[in-house]
Amino acid sequence: MLGGIYARFSSDNQNPISIQDQILACRRYAERHELNIPSECIFVDEALSGIGVGHRPGYQQLLKALESTPPPFQILLVDDLSRLSRDAAEILRIVRFFQGNCLTLISVADGIETGTKLSKLAISVKAVINELYVDDLRDRTLRGMQGRFARGQHTGGRIFGYRSVPLLDCSGRLDSTGKPLTLGVQLQIEPEEAEIVRRIFTWFAEGWGLRRIAHQLNGEHIPFPAQSTRRGSKRKGWAGSAVRVILKNEKYLGHWVWGRRIFVKDPVTGRRRARLRPQSEWQVAKHDHLRIISEGLWETVQARFHELGRQYPTRQSGGRLHGKHPGSLSPNSTLFSGLLHCGICGGQLIVVSGGAKTPNGRFGCSNHRNKGSHVCNNNLTVKVTTVETLLVEAIRDQIFHPSAFEYVMTVVKHHLQTFRQAQIGQKEKIEADLQRVEQELRNIEQAILSGVIGTTTANLLKEREALQRTLKYQLADIEKNVPARGLPIDSEIVKERFYALLETLKQDTTRVNTFFRTHLSPISCTPIQNKKRRYYRACGASKPENLMKSLGLDGEFAIGGCGGGI
C-alpha cells in the first residue's frame, strides 16, 4: 500500500535537522507496517508557523495531491499531529476530509489513527492542546516584549536614525550557535542618519514638499531606510511616502509607545493584520537621550501637515496628503494599470498628469516622477488613450494573426468536441435513469393490477411519475444542446465573438484590467530616440498557462509619444 509523509518545522524552532528526524520516524513506521513511500509523496514546509495554511506551499501541494482522482496514496503519516496544524478547526477539517474520502491519517508519535473508535476523541483533545500551546506562546512572547520595553530596551525593527546595540549576557551563557546569549537590544543615535532626519524635518517645515525632499536625498545619494536594512531590496531611492513615515514618527521626539497595535494572524492565509488597541492599554515612555529633533520643530511640521490636510482631502487611515479624492478612480483606473514598467529602471508607468480618464492623461515613469532623475532619467510621457488604443489593437491583431488564429480555431473545436462528449454522456445517463424509472412504473402498475394498493404504493407512484416527467424534460432540453458531429465552425463568427468580447471588456476598466493582469506578463516600455521623435517600444508576452494554453502572443509593440505631444 502507498503512503505519504508531511513534515514541518516552525519559525519558533529554526532547526532544519528536525525535518529529517520527522521523515525518518515516519519511514521507520512505514517499514514496520509494509508501507511504500514514493519520494514524490513527501511534502515539507521549512520554518513556517503551524497557524494558517495558505502560506505553506508544502501543505498546499499535499491538499492538491489528496484532491486528485485517484489520490497518489491512501495513508498519510505525520510525526506529530501538530505538524499538520496547530489550529484545532483546521485539524478537524482535514480529518473529516480523510474520513470522507476513505483515506487514513496516522500520527506516529501520538499513536493516533483515523478510523478507530477513539480517534475522534484523541484528535479533538490533541488539537485543542496544540492550539492552547500557541496561545500560551503568544502570551509569553508579549509579556517578554512588555518587560523589555519597561526596562528601556528596544522591541521592534530597525529605525532610521538609530543603531541597535545587543545586550550580551555577562555570566557566560551561550545561545544555540555558541555565541554569548543576547538578553535584549538597546538603541543608540546614529549621528549621520540623525543629521539626515533633522534635515528632512527642517526642509518640510520650510515649505518643501515630500517629493522635493525625496529628490534632494536621492540627488545626494543618501541610502534610504530599506536599502540599509534589507538585502536584495528592489526599491530604488527615496520616495515621498518614505519621507512622510519619518516626519510622522514621534520616536524622533523621544516619545516611545508599546502596545499601540496588536497583530492577528489570519487562520487561512497566515498573513498578519494589525488591529488598534484601546489607548488605555498603551505603554508610553519618554527617552530624552534618544531625541533627535526639538519639540518646536516637531510641532511646526505637524501643524503644516494639519494645514495641508485642510486643503486636500485625505485618506481615512493614516491621514496621507495625497490620498483619494471623492470620486477618484481605483488603482485599476486604466486598462493596463500595474502592467506597464519602465524599461530603464523597472519602475511602474503610472498616470503622471492629466488624469486617467481625461483626453490629456499621460503615462510616465513613477520613479522619475516620485524620486527624481538621479534614480531614473526617463522623462518621456505618452497619452493614456494612445497606449490603450495601440496595445489593444496589437493584442487583437496578434490573436487574429493567421498562425495564432489557426490555433484559436483548434482550441474552439476542441472545446466544442469536449462539450459534445460531456452532453452525450449526460444524455446517456438521463436515458438510463428514465429507463429505470419507467421499469419501476411498470412494476408498480403490475402490483396495482394484482391488488396491492396502499398509501405507500400510491405515494411511490406519484414520486416516480413526477421523476419521469422531470427526466423527459431534461432529456428534451439536452438533445437540443448537443452539437452535431462534424458541424462546421464559421471562422468569421468566431472573430465576431472575439471583437464583441473586446468591445464589452473595454467598457469595464476594472474587469479588463483584471483580464490583462491574468493573461499578460508585465509590459516593458523602453524609450527610443530617432531623428524625428521619441517614443516607447513596449515588449510583452502572454501567459500561455492562462490564455488557452498559449495563443502565441509573444510580441513587440511600438507606442508613439513624447513629452510635448504625439
N, C-alpha and C positions, 0 to 999 in steps of 0.2 A: 504494500500500500504506500502511496506517495504522501509525503508530509512537507510542511513548510516551517520556516523559523522567522520570528520577528524579534529583533534586539534593538535596544536603545540605551544610551547613557545621557543623562540630563545635563543642563548647563550648570547645575549646582554640584556636579560630580565630574569634573573635567578629567576623566581617566579613560582614554580610548581602549586600554587593555581590558576594561570591563566588557566591552563588546565581544571580544574573543572569548572571554570567560563564559558569557551567556550562551554564545553559539556552541562552545564546547560542551556545556552542561546539557543543552538540548540534543546535540548529536549523540552523546552517551545514552540519553534516554531513548533516542530513536534506534540505536543499535540493540538495546535490550529488548525493544518491542518490535524489531524487524520492520522499521520504517525506512523507506528510501527518501533521502532529502536531496533533490537536484539543486545545483548551485544557483540556478535562476529563481529558486523558490526561497531564497534567504533575503530578507528585507531588513535594512539597517537605517537608523537615524542617529547621527552623532551630535552630541552637545545641544540637544533640543529638549525643551521642557515637556513634561507629561501633561500639562494643562493646555488644551487646544490641540486640534488635529490638522487644521487647514495649512499650517506652516511646516508640516513634517512630510517631506517627499517620499520617504520610505513607507510610511503608513498609508499615504495615498496610493502608492503602487500596489501595496497589499490589498487595499479595498478594491482597486480596479481588477486585480487578478481574481479575487473572490467573486466578483460580479460577472466574470466571463462565463461562457457556456461551452463546455463544462469547465468548472474551476480546475486549475492545474494540480491541485492536491486536495485531500479530504480531511487532513488533520493539521492544525496549526499549533506549533509548540512555542511557548514563551518561558523564559527562565522564571519570571515572576509576573503576576497579573498587573502590577504597577507599570511594567514596561510598555504595555499597550496604552494605558492612560491612567492618570490619577483623578480623572473626573468620573464620578460614580454613574452619571447619566450616560456617558459615552460607553463605559464598560457594559452596562446593561443593554445598551442599544446593539453593540456588536455581538453580545451573547445571544440576543434574540435573533439576530441575522444568521448566526451559525446554526441555531436550532431550526429556524425556518427553512434553511437550505440543506438540511441533513449533513452538516459539517460538524467537526469536533474541535473544540479548543481545549488545550491542556496546558496548565501552569505547572511546570516541573517542580519548582521549589515549594509551591503551596500544596501540591498534591491534589489540585482541583481539575476535574474533567467534566465538561458539559455533557449533559445527558443522564448523569447519575441522579439519584433521588435527592441527595443532599447538596448537589452542586449549586442550586439556586440560592439556598441559604448561605453557603460558604462564599459564593461570589458576591452577594449583596453585602455581607459583613466585611469582606476584604476590600471591596470598592469604597465603602464608607470610611474604613480605616485609612486607606490611601489618600482620600480627599481631605480627611482631618489632618494628615501629615502635612499637606500643602498649606492648609490654613495655619497650622502651628508654625511652620517655617516662615510664612509671610509675617506673622505677628512677631516672631523673634527677630527677623530682619529689621522690621520697622522700629522695634524697641532699641536695637543696636544703633541704628541711624539716629534715633532721637537722643540717645545717650551721647553719641559723638558730637552732635550739634550743641548739646548743653555744655560740653567740655571745650567748645570753641574750635572743633575740628570741622573739616570740610566733608560734606556728604554727597556732593554732586560731581559733575564732569568738569572738563577744562573750561575756564573763563578767561576771555581775552583781557590781558592786563595783569594777570596773576600767574604764578607758577606754583605747582604742587610740590610740597616737601614731605616725604614719608616720615612717619614717626616709628622708629625701629625699637623693638624690644631689647632692652639693655641686659636682660637676665640670661641671654644666650639661647633662648628658644629659637628653633628654626621652623620654617614652613615646609611644605611637601617637596619643594625643589631644593632644599638645603640652604636657603638664604635666610638671613635674620627675619624673624616674624614681624610683619608690619601691623602696628596697633591702630593706625589711623593716618590721616593726611591733614596737614596744615597748609594754609595759603600764605604766600608772600607776594608783595607787589613786584612785578617785572618792570623795571624802570623804563625801558624803551617802549614797551607796549602801553604802559601807563601814560606816557607822553602823547602817544597817538590818540588815546582815549580823550585826553584833555583837549587836544586839537579838534577832535570831532565835535565835542560839546561846544567849544568856542566858536567854531565855524557856523554851527547851526544857530547858536544864539545871535550871531552877527547877521543872520538872514540867508545863509547858504541853504540850498535845497538838498534833499537826500541824494539825488542823483549827481549833483555837482560835487558833493563831498566824496562820493564813490569814485567819480572820475579822477579827482585830485589824488586820492590814495592809490589808485591804480597807476596814475602817471608817475608817482614816486616809487612804484614797485614795492609797496608795503604788503607783506604777506597778510592775507585775510584769515580770519579765525579758523575756518575749516581747513585751510591749507596747512596750518601749523599743528593740527590735531589729527587729521585723517590721512592715512596713507592711500595713495591712488585715487584721491578725490577728483571727480570730473569737473567740479566747479572751477571757473576761471575768474579770479579777481573779485573785488568788492562790488556789491550791488546795493541799491538803496534800502532793500529790506534788511541787509546785514547792518547797515549804519543805524537804522531805526531800532534794531534789537539792542544795540549798545546804548542809544540815547534813552531807552526806556528801562534800563537795568539799574535798579536802585542800590545794587551792591556797591557801585562806584561811589555812592554817598556814605557807605559804611553801614547800611541797613540790610540785615540778613533775615530772611524768613524761611522757616522749615515747616512743611506740612500744609502748604497752601493748596496743593493738589494731591489727589490720590489716583494712582493708575490701576485701572481694572482691565484684566485680560479677557478678551472675547473668547468664549469656550470653543467656538467653531473655527475662527480664523487664526486665533492665537495672538492677534495684534493687541497692543496696549492702547487704552483710551483714557485720557485724562479727565478727571472729574474734580470740580472745585469744592473744597471742604468749607464748612462754616468757619467764619473768621474767628470764632471763639476757640477753635481747635488749633489755630496757627501758633507757632512759637517764634518769637521775634527777639533778635539780638542786635546790639549795636557794637560794631568793631571799628573804633576810630583809627586803629593802626592800619586798617585796610582801606581807608578812604582815599580816593584818587581825585575827586573833584570837590569844589566847595558847595555849601548849601545854596549860596546865591546863584551860582552858575546852574545848578540843578533846577532851581525854581524858574529861572529865566527860560530854560529850554522847555520845561513842561508847560509854561504859560504860552509859549509860541505854538506848541502842539495844540493846546486848547483853542487858541485863536484860529489856527488853520482848520481845526475841526469844525468851527462855526462857519467857515467859508465854504468848506467842501463836505458833502455828505460822506459819512464814514461807515465802515463795516460794523455790524453789530458786535462782533467779537474782536477784541484787540485794538479797536479804535484806529485802524490804519488810515493814513491820509489819502491814499489813492484807492479806496475801496469802491464797491459797486454803487453807482448812482441809481436812483429809481428808474426802472425801465431799461437798465443796461442789459447787455447781452450776456449769455452764459459763456464759459470757456470755449464751447464748441460753436462760436459765433460765425465762423466761416466754414466752407465745405472742407477745407484742408487744415483746419486748426490742429496743431500738435503733430502734423506730419512733415511740415517744411522745415529744413535745417540749413543753416549757413554752411556752405562748402569750405569756408576759410577757417572758422573756429568751432563749428559743430553746434553752436547755439541755435535756438529755435528762431524761425522767422515769424514775427508777430505783427499785428496791425500797429504801426508806429505813428500814424497820423490819419486824420480824416474820419475815422470810424469805420467799422467793418461793413455796415450796410449803407454807406453813402457813396456817391459816384467818385469821390476823391479819396476814399480809403486806400492806404498803401501798406504793403508788407515791407519790413526791413529787419535787419539782424537785431535780436534782442540784446545781445552782448554789447554791440556797438552803441545802442541807444542807452542802455542802463549802466554800462560800466566804462564806456569811452573807447577812443581809438587805440589806447595803449593795450587793451585786451583784444579788440578786433577792429581793423581799419576798413571793414566793408561798410561803406556808407550808401550803397546802392539800394534804392527802394523801387517798388513796382506796384502798379494798381492791383487791388484785390480782385476786381472784376476781370482784369486781364488774366491773372493767374487761374482763377476758377474756370473761365471760359476755355482757355487753351489746354489746361490739364484735363478737363472733362472731355474735350474733343479728342485729345491724344489717347486717352484711355478707350474711348468709344471706337476710334479708328483702329486701334490695335486689336480690340475684341473682334471687329469685323474684317480684319486682315484675312485674306483667303486661307492661309495656313492655320491661323488661330480659329477662324470661324468653322473650318472643317472639323476641328476638334470639338468646338461647341456643338455642332450638329451630331457628332458621335456621342457626346455626353447626353444630349437630349434624347437621342434614340435609345441609349442605354437605360435612361431613367423611365422612358415610356415602356420599354420592354419589362423592366423590373416592376413597374406599376401594374402592367397587364398580368404578369405572373402572380403578383400578390392578389389581384382581383379574382383571377381564375381560382386560386387556392381558396379564397374566401367563398366564392360561388360554390365550389365543390363541397365545402364544409356545410354551407347552408342547405344544399341539396340533400346531403346525408342526414342532417338533423330533421329536415322535412320528411324524408322517407321514414325515419324512426318514429316521428310523431304520428304520421298517417297510419303506420302499423299499429301503434298504441290505440289510435281511434278505432281501427277495425276490431281490435281485441275488446275494447270497451263495448262497441256495438254488439259483438257476439255475446258478451256477458249479459247485456240487457235483454237480447233475444232469448237467452237461457233462463231469464227470470231473476237474475242477480241485480236487483235495483235497490239502492240505498243512498243515504246522504253522501257517503264517501264517493260512490260511483258517479253521482250527479256532479259533485264538485270537481272530480277529476276530469269528467267530460268537458265541463266549461273551461277548465285550465288548458286542456290540450287543444280545444277548438280555438281559443284565443292565441295560443302559441302558434298554431297552424297559420292563422291569418297574418301574424307578425312575420313569420318566416317567408310566406309568399310575397309579402310587401317588400321585404329585404331582398329577396331573390329577383323580383322585377326591377328594383332600383339598381342593383349591382349589374344586371345584364345590360342596362342602358349605358353604364360607365366603363365597361370592358372594351378597350381599344381593339379594333380588328387586327388580326395578324397581318403583317406586311403592309399596313396602312402607310402610304407615302406622306412624308413630312415636308410641308412647304417652307423652304428656307426664308422666303420673304415674310411669312407670318412670324417666324422666329425673330427676324430682325425687327419687325414692327413691335413685338412684345418687349424686346430689349430697349428700343427707343422710348417706348411708353414708360418702362421701368425707370430709365434715367431721368425723364422729364418729371415723373412723380417724385423721385428722390430729391430732385433739385428744389422742390417746393418745401421740403422739410430739412433745414440745415443740420439740425442735431442728428436726425436719422441718417442722412447721407454721410455725415462726418463719422458716425459710428461704423457705417458700412465700409468706408475707405480705411479707417483705422484697423478694421478686422482683416481686410483683403489686400492692403498695400503695405509695403515696407516704408520706413522713413524716406522722404524725398530730399536728396541733397541738392541745394541750389548754389551754384558757383558763379560769381560774377565774371563775365567775359568782356574784354575790351577789344574792339576792332576799330578800323579807321573811321567808321561812320557813327557808331553808337556803343553804349554799354548795355548789356543785357544779362539775364540769368540763364544758365543752362542747367536744367533740372534733370536729375537722373534718379529713377526709382524702379521698383520691381514689385510684381505681385507676390503674394504669399501662396505658393502652389497648394500647400496643405489646406488652405481655407477656400480658395477660389476654384471649385470644381476640379481638384487635383491638378491644378496648373492649366492656365489658358495660354501660357507662353507670352505673358505680357511684359517680359523684361524689355525695357526700352529707355530711350533718352528723348527728352522733350525740350524745346527751346522756348523760353518766355522772354519776350522783348520788354525793355523798360529801362528807365534811368531816373535819376533824382529829379530832373526838371520836366519830364514829360515822356510820352511813349511814342 
